[in-house]
Amino acid sequence: MARIDSPWNLSDRTVDRADEAAREIRITDFVLMAILPLRSVEVSGFPLNEFAMAALVGLCVLRPARGGARLPSAVVLLLGAVLVLLIYSGLANHVDWTRRVGHVSILAGLIWAGGTGRLSTRSVGAGLAAGLIAVIGLGVVGLGASSYSGRLTGYLSDPNAGAYFLAVLGVLAVFFCDDRTKVRLAVAAPIVAGLLLCYSRTGLLAGAFALVWVLLGRRLGPVSGAALAAGMVWIVNNIPKSLTTLGPFSDRSGSDALRDRIIAQERVQLADAPWFGHGPGTARVNIRDLEFFFHNSYLAVRQEGGWGALLLVLALIAFAFLRLAKRSRAGDMAAAGAQASLIGVAVMAITLGEVLLDTPMAVAVALALGRALHPEPESTPDG
């Protein structure tokens, strides 16, 4: 069967050569992933993109694993332990845990689908590219709800959460939609523009660090590379406050003060948390009778499932990151892109509450594990 050169040729077919399995094109994967960036669209009180991801997992149940691939045992144990711990925490705390655990179950399903080769990675990348570019364009022309003057929101709903989607899913879109540089640059241009328009400080740092990783970090060994990634996350969490309100961000002192109050209240709630946390769906605080989600995802996961849940999720991300170290260093740019997206997850988790147990994290881990199934490239030190 002839090689399919364009990610936009959406007929359902698979190339014959096993080493080009990433070029499989599926209209279902493309369309469902294109729906993912529509954060503000709901159906019966549930996010539309949640239904889309559940449908994608359901379709993957009907597909065979690529080449008999199995999900790594470590991933099975980590995902299983997270779900068991969250369910136990919900029952022990007598909270309504079903919706939240259902969401995490869908995330686990996505990771299983990607890690066993049931997802068409090229279609996922192309779908993400189409969806992200569409919501950016719609946001620029003013379609979709927006309560943040001067910042891109639209169907992304919130500029900071939108920056999270663009910094993580955008990187995956660029590196998985096609292996040609000109196509990747064409996809990257509007995504970078959208990230700038979100006007999110952490989002801009996540995007910058992704670029640093792709250009330089991927060339390092596993230990030094992991140290660099951890160092970039540390930098974001330790930037002096005086630097965060310089120049164009000088008007953020009010929102930063509110963020500090929210995080202070988060720590108060965590102070009396049992070892298994306060239960799924409880990562919220009240400030002057107003409810806010946690503004730090590391603390949010601790709130929902304790230190155990946080360590399990971080171990899952680290496993996916390190699994691609050799491929990335050998010049596999898609592998480097997957690693960069995982760095974006870790960075954005510092200032957003819904990151470590949200869909972009699962998609990043899924594509990283899926990429590890493909034949390794010959070493090319110059990338």
Secondary structure, DSSP 8 states (H G I E B T S, - for coil): ------TT---SB--S-GGGGGG-B-HHHHHHHHHTT-TT-EETTEEHHHHHHHHHHHHHHTS--GGG----HHHHHHHHHHHHHHHHHHHHHT---HHHHHHHHHHHHHHHHHHTT-S-HHHHHHHHHHHHHHHHHHHHTT-S---STTS--GGG-SHHHHHHHHHHHHHHHHHHS-S-HHHHHHHHHHHHHHHHHHT-HHHHHHHHHHHHHHHTGGGS-HHHHHHHHHHHHHHHHT--HHHHTSGGGGGGHHHHHHHHHHHHHHHHHHHT--TT-S-TT--EEEETTEEEE-S-HHHHHHHHHHHHHHHHHHHHHHHHHHHTHHHHHTT-HHHHHHHHHHHHHHHHTTT-SSSTTSHHHHHHHHHHHHHTTS------TT-
